[in-house]
Amino acid sequence: MNKNKILLLVLLLLALIWGGLQLEEVFFPSPGLEVHFMDVGQGDAILLVSPEGRSLLVDGGEFHMGDDVLAYLDELNIEELDIIVATHPHSDHIGGLIRVMEELPVGQVYDSGRMHTTQTMLSYLETIENKDIHFQVVSQGYSFQLGEEVKISVLSPWDDLLQEEINAASIVLLVKYRDFTMLLTGDATALVEEGLLERGELEPLHILKVAHHGSRTSTTEFFLSATRPDIAIISAGVGNRYGHPHEIVLERLKEYGVKIFRTDWHGSIVIWTDGYDIEVFLEKAEELYEQ
């Protein structure tokens, strides 16, 4: 994909799911990879659907957002999930997964292996056991397919990071589909970004899911210089008490000419690509950009 000739069609999803337009009415030009950044407030929930209909859910927001995630999946007529990835055990990432696993068949759960002594973590593990879901700890070097052409590589964590604070142990995923590249970062910190650069894992991106809801603890200058994303997605809650996304991160992204979309402003955000062109559908705005 020529990064200088990407056409970004940014279209309005009128009251997506929680209003008039139903997701099944959204028109995608042809079969392709769909990436749904769900608006779950202060948390992450990202759904990938391959051209063949294989499904991957990365995180699920807080526990109380689980029913909203289920409603979103229902609108897409997704009755089971092939894979769940829990990037790390904070409640704003794994809480909603509990409700999802209680209600839908799930083929596989990938986990970082980082433990956390909370009731949410205990409930998450108990649900996996009770539902007899295959559970696997993954780390740097592991890769898997979502359908025939979507390759997903685990870039992090490596062993040393499991001894660091929980955010640093986040699973980081590099998604490739034909010429399209996307990085999903969980709450990875600057320490992780530096390690990825040193290990030669970073490359130019079309889509960056900004780490830790836009916190100043991530998205460093050297990281952006290495990845130079076209589009940044920030998942954050309206008026959250952490002040996410932090202004310094927004300024860095703007300095690199990155187009920013935020769930606290735009609601749920849907990326569609055939591996060459990219279209961006927004819940709460209507714009057209060419890049």
C-alpha positions as CSV (number, residue, x, y, z in Angstrom):
1,M,0.0,0.0,0.0
2,N,1.3,3.4,-1.0
3,K,1.0,5.4,2.3
4,N,0.9,8.6,0.3
5,K,-2.2,7.6,-1.6
6,I,-4.4,6.2,1.0
7,L,-8.0,7.2,0.6
8,L,-9.7,7.7,4.0
9,L,-13.4,7.8,3.8
10,V,-14.8,8.9,7.1
11,L,-18.5,8.3,7.2
12,L,-21.2,8.8,9.8
13,L,-22.7,5.8,11.7
14,L,-25.9,7.5,12.8
15,A,-26.4,6.4,16.4
16,L,-24.5,3.2,15.9
17,I,-26.2,0.3,17.8
18,W,-27.5,2.7,20.5
19,G,-29.7,4.5,18.0
20,G,-31.2,4.2,14.6
21,L,-28.7,2.8,12.1
22,Q,-28.0,-0.9,12.6
23,L,-24.5,-2.2,12.0
24,E,-25.7,-4.7,9.4
25,E,-26.9,-1.7,7.3
26,V,-23.4,-0.3,7.1
27,F,-22.1,-0.8,3.5
28,F,-18.6,-2.1,3.1
29,P,-17.4,-2.0,-0.6
30,S,-16.3,-5.6,-0.7
31,P,-15.1,-8.4,1.6
32,G,-12.2,-7.2,3.7
33,L,-10.8,-6.9,7.2
34,E,-13.1,-5.0,9.7
35,V,-11.7,-3.5,12.9
36,H,-14.2,-2.2,15.4
37,F,-13.0,0.0,18.2
38,M,-16.0,-0.1,20.5
39,D,-16.9,2.8,22.7
40,V,-16.7,1.2,26.1
41,G,-15.9,4.4,28.0
42,Q,-12.6,4.3,29.9
43,G,-11.3,1.0,28.6
44,D,-10.5,-1.1,25.4
45,A,-12.6,-3.4,23.4
46,I,-11.5,-4.1,19.8
47,L,-13.2,-6.6,17.4
48,L,-11.5,-7.9,14.3
49,V,-13.5,-9.7,11.6
50,S,-11.6,-11.4,8.8
51,P,-12.9,-11.5,5.2
52,E,-14.1,-15.1,5.9
53,G,-15.9,-14.0,9.0
54,R,-13.4,-15.3,11.6
55,S,-13.6,-13.2,14.8
56,L,-11.1,-11.9,17.3
57,L,-12.0,-9.8,20.4
58,V,-9.1,-7.9,22.0
59,D,-10.2,-6.9,25.5
60,G,-13.7,-6.1,26.7
61,G,-13.8,-3.0,28.8
62,E,-15.0,-2.9,32.4
63,F,-17.4,-5.6,33.7
64,H,-20.4,-3.3,33.5
65,M,-19.7,-2.7,29.7
66,G,-19.9,-6.5,29.0
67,D,-23.6,-6.3,28.0
68,D,-22.8,-3.4,25.6
69,V,-20.1,-5.5,24.0
70,L,-22.6,-8.3,23.7
71,A,-25.1,-6.0,22.1
72,Y,-22.5,-4.8,19.6
73,L,-21.6,-8.4,18.7
74,D,-25.3,-9.2,18.3
75,E,-25.8,-6.4,15.8
76,L,-23.1,-8.0,13.7
77,N,-24.8,-11.4,14.0
78,I,-21.7,-12.7,15.8
79,E,-22.9,-15.7,17.8
80,E,-19.5,-17.1,18.8
81,L,-15.9,-15.8,18.9
82,D,-13.0,-17.7,17.5
83,I,-10.4,-16.0,19.6
84,I,-10.2,-13.6,22.6
85,V,-7.0,-11.8,23.5
86,A,-6.8,-10.4,27.0
87,T,-3.9,-7.9,26.8
88,H,-3.3,-7.6,30.5
89,P,-5.4,-8.1,33.7
90,H,-6.6,-4.6,34.5
91,S,-10.4,-4.5,34.9
92,D,-10.9,-1.9,32.1
93,H,-9.6,-4.6,29.7
94,I,-10.8,-7.9,31.0
95,G,-13.9,-7.1,33.0
96,G,-16.3,-7.1,30.1
97,L,-14.8,-10.3,28.8
98,I,-16.4,-12.1,31.7
99,R,-19.9,-11.4,30.5
100,V,-18.9,-12.2,26.9
101,M,-17.5,-15.6,27.8
102,E,-20.5,-16.3,30.0
103,E,-22.9,-15.8,27.0
104,L,-21.0,-16.8,23.8
105,P,-19.0,-19.8,22.8
106,V,-15.3,-18.9,22.6
107,G,-12.7,-21.1,20.9
108,Q,-9.5,-19.8,22.4
109,V,-8.2,-17.2,24.9
110,Y,-4.7,-15.8,24.6
111,D,-3.3,-14.2,27.8
112,S,-0.1,-12.5,28.7
113,G,0.4,-14.7,31.8
114,R,0.7,-11.6,34.1
115,M,-1.2,-12.3,37.3
116,H,-3.1,-9.7,39.3
117,T,-4.7,-10.4,42.7
118,T,-8.2,-8.9,42.1
119,Q,-11.7,-10.3,42.1
120,T,-12.0,-9.3,38.4
121,M,-9.0,-11.4,37.5
122,L,-10.3,-14.3,39.6
123,S,-13.7,-14.2,38.0
124,Y,-12.1,-14.0,34.5
125,L,-10.1,-17.2,35.2
126,E,-13.0,-19.0,36.8
127,T,-15.2,-18.2,33.8
128,I,-12.6,-19.6,31.4
129,E,-12.4,-22.8,33.5
130,N,-16.2,-23.1,33.9
131,K,-16.8,-22.7,30.2
132,D,-13.9,-25.1,29.4
133,I,-12.3,-22.5,27.0
134,H,-8.9,-23.3,25.7
135,F,-6.4,-21.0,27.5
136,Q,-2.9,-20.2,26.3
137,V,-0.2,-17.8,27.5
138,V,1.5,-16.1,24.6
139,S,4.6,-14.0,24.4
140,Q,6.9,-12.4,21.8
141,G,7.5,-14.6,18.8
142,Y,4.1,-16.3,18.8
143,S,1.9,-15.7,15.7
144,F,-1.5,-16.9,14.5
145,Q,-3.9,-16.5,11.6
146,L,-7.4,-15.0,11.5
147,G,-8.7,-16.5,8.3
148,E,-6.4,-17.1,5.4
149,E,-4.7,-13.7,4.9
150,V,-4.8,-11.9,8.2
151,K,-1.6,-12.6,10.1
152,I,-1.2,-11.5,13.7
153,S,2.2,-11.5,15.5
154,V,2.7,-11.1,19.2
155,L,5.5,-8.5,19.6
156,S,5.3,-8.3,23.4
157,P,5.6,-9.2,26.3
158,W,9.0,-10.9,26.6
159,D,10.0,-12.6,29.8
160,D,11.6,-9.5,31.5
161,L,8.4,-7.5,31.1
162,L,6.4,-9.9,33.2
163,Q,8.4,-8.7,36.2
164,E,7.5,-5.1,35.5
165,E,4.3,-3.2,36.4
166,I,1.2,-4.6,34.8
167,N,0.8,-2.2,31.9
168,A,4.3,-3.1,30.7
169,A,3.3,-6.8,30.4
170,S,0.5,-6.0,27.9
171,I,0.2,-8.1,24.8
172,V,1.2,-6.0,21.7
173,L,-0.2,-7.3,18.4
174,L,1.0,-6.5,14.9
175,V,-1.8,-7.2,12.4
176,K,-1.0,-7.6,8.7
177,Y,-3.5,-8.1,5.9
178,R,-2.0,-7.8,2.4
179,D,-0.3,-4.3,2.4
180,F,-2.2,-3.1,5.5
181,T,-0.4,-2.9,8.9
182,M,-1.9,-2.1,12.3
183,L,-0.5,-2.2,15.9
184,L,-2.7,-2.9,18.9
185,T,-0.8,-1.9,22.0
186,G,-2.9,-2.5,25.1
187,D,-1.5,-0.3,27.8
188,A,2.1,-0.8,26.8
189,T,4.6,1.7,28.3
190,A,7.6,3.6,27.0
191,L,9.8,0.8,28.3
192,V,8.0,-1.6,25.9
193,E,8.3,0.9,23.0
194,E,12.0,1.2,23.6
195,G,12.4,-2.6,23.7
196,L,10.5,-3.0,20.5
197,L,12.7,-0.5,18.8
198,E,15.9,-2.2,20.1
199,R,14.6,-5.6,18.9
200,G,13.9,-4.2,15.4
201,E,10.1,-5.0,15.7
202,L,8.8,-1.6,14.7
203,E,7.8,-0.6,11.1
204,P,5.6,2.0,9.4
205,L,2.0,1.6,10.3
206,H,-1.3,2.5,8.7
207,I,-3.2,2.2,12.1
208,L,-1.9,2.7,15.6
209,K,-4.1,1.9,18.6
210,V,-2.6,4.4,21.0
211,A,-1.4,2.7,24.2
212,H,-3.0,3.3,27.6
213,H,-5.8,5.5,26.4
214,G,-3.4,8.2,25.3
215,S,-1.4,8.4,28.5
216,R,1.9,10.3,28.6
217,T,3.5,7.0,29.7
218,S,3.5,5.9,26.1
219,T,3.6,7.1,22.4
220,T,7.1,8.5,22.7
221,E,8.9,10.6,20.0
222,F,11.2,7.7,19.1
223,F,8.3,5.3,18.8
224,L,6.4,7.7,16.4
225,S,9.5,8.3,14.4
226,A,9.9,4.5,13.9
227,T,6.2,3.8,13.1
228,R,4.9,7.0,11.5
229,P,1.2,5.9,11.6
230,D,-1.3,7.4,9.2
231,I,-4.2,7.0,11.7
232,A,-4.2,6.9,15.5
233,I,-7.2,5.5,17.5
234,I,-7.5,6.5,21.1
235,S,-10.0,4.6,23.3
236,A,-10.9,6.8,26.3
237,G,-14.0,7.7,28.4
238,V,-15.6,11.1,28.2
239,G,-14.3,13.4,31.0
240,N,-12.3,10.5,32.5
241,R,-10.6,11.3,35.8
242,Y,-7.1,10.5,34.4
243,G,-7.2,13.3,31.8
244,H,-6.7,10.8,29.0
245,P,-5.7,11.4,26.3
246,H,-2.9,13.7,27.6
247,E,-2.2,16.8,25.7
248,I,1.5,16.0,25.2
249,V,0.6,12.8,23.3
250,L,-1.9,14.6,21.1
251,E,0.7,17.2,20.2
252,R,3.2,14.5,19.3
253,L,0.7,12.8,17.0
254,K,-0.1,16.1,15.4
255,E,3.6,16.9,14.8
256,Y,3.9,13.6,12.9
257,G,0.8,14.4,10.8
258,V,-1.2,11.6,12.2
259,K,-5.0,11.7,11.9
260,I,-6.6,11.1,15.3
261,F,-9.9,9.5,16.1
262,R,-11.1,9.1,19.7
263,T,-13.9,7.1,21.1
264,D,-14.7,9.9,23.6
265,W,-15.3,12.2,20.7
266,H,-16.4,10.0,17.8
267,G,-18.0,7.1,19.6
268,S,-17.4,3.6,18.1
269,I,-14.9,3.7,15.2
270,V,-14.9,1.1,12.5
271,I,-11.9,0.6,10.1
272,W,-12.5,-1.4,6.9
273,T,-9.7,-2.3,4.5
274,D,-9.3,-4.6,1.5
275,G,-5.6,-4.5,2.3
276,Y,-5.0,-1.5,0.0
277,D,-7.6,1.2,0.6
278,I,-8.9,2.1,4.1
279,E,-12.3,3.4,5.1
280,V,-13.1,4.9,8.5
281,F,-16.7,4.8,9.8
282,L,-17.5,7.0,12.8
283,E,-20.5,7.0,15.1
284,K,-20.6,10.7,15.9
285,A,-19.1,12.7,13.1
286,E,-19.1,13.0,9.3
287,E,-16.0,14.1,7.4
288,L,-14.0,13.2,4.3
289,Y,-10.3,13.2,4.3
290,E,-7.7,12.4,1.6
291,Q,-4.2,11.6,2.6
